[in-house]
Amino acid sequence: MAHAITCVVIEYHRAFRSCGTMKHLFLIFMVLCATASAAQADCYADYKAKQDNPLRLHYGVTEVRGECQVDTAESQLRPALQRDGWQLLNILGVFDGSGLEERRNSAGEYFLRY
């Protein structure tokens, strides 16, 4: 979607390249798009999951694509875990990249695995 918007804006900009105001608006728009893309890519969630027979539990960290919300994380993570026989117990929370390293050791082999 962002790619399509960028292409439209570039074509719009080419049509009005002689207008200085349009150039400034184009640059502002591009900066806003880049900022929005960076913000979306910088979202993570930590979670707990289990397997039965025998009972196994794990804590993990996953990257969330799209909206940085618990519901989004849950909808992305649940099917990925199920494919490997895990059941999602709960999403503990969502956070940005600044909270990533402090969770690395706790998540162990489940750090960004799913």
N, C-alpha and C positions, 0 to 999 in steps of 0.2 A: 504494500500500500504506500509506504513512504517513497519507494522508488518511483511509482507512478506519479505521485504528487510532485516529486523533484523534477521529473521529465516535463510535466505540464508547466511548472514554474519556469524552467529553462526556456521552453519554447515561448512563453509569454514574455520573458525578459528579452529574448532576441527580437521580438516584434517591436519592443519599445526601448531598444538600447540607446537611442539618441536622447532619451529623457533621463537627466541626472537623478531625479527623484525615484524613478523606477529602479535604477541601479541600487540606490540605497535601500529601498524596500526589499529588493531581491536579496541583498546581503543580509539584512536583518532576518528575513525568512529562513535563509539557509543556516544561520547561526542557531535559530530557534529549533529547526529540524534536527540539527546535529546534537543539540542539548537534550532534546526529547529522546532521541535514539540512545544516547549515552545513559540517560536516567533509566530507561526501560531495561537495558542490558545489565544494570547493576542492582539486581534484586535476587535475594536468596531466601531460603526458608530452612528452618531446622525442624526435624520431625522425629517421631518414634514409630517403629514398625515391629511386627512379630510374625513368627512362624509357629505352627503347632506340630506336635508329634515328631520329635520332641520340641518342647517350648524353647524358642530362641527369640531374643529381643535385640534390637539395634537402634542406635541413635544415628541420624545422618543429616547431611546438609545437601541441599539441591539448589540449582539455579532455577529461577522462575522467569519464564518468558512471557511478555505481555504485561498486564497490570500487576503491580506489586501488591497483591492481596492474598490473604489466607485461602480464599475460595479458589483463586487461580492456581495457587500452588497445589492445593488438594486435587483439583481436576487433572493436573498434569502428572502428579506423582502417583496417585492411586493405581492407574493402569500399568505404569512402568514397574511398580513394585509387584503387582499381581502376576505379571509375566514371569517373575522369578520366584513365585510362591510366597511372597510376603504380603501381609495385610497392614495397611496404614492404620495406626492407632490414632494419631493426631498430629496436626501441624502446631508446633510450639509458637511460631511467630515468623514474620518476615522481616528482613533487615537489608541494609545496603552493604556495599563492599567493605566498609570500615569494621564490620563485625565478623568478617570472614575468618581471618587468621586465628582469632581467639577460640574458634570452634574446631579448628583443624584436628588437633590431637584427640579431642573427645569423639569426633566422628570416625576417626581412623580410616578403615578401608571403605567406609560409606561417605566419605567426604567427596562431594560432587560426583558420586557414582551414578546417581539417577537424575 
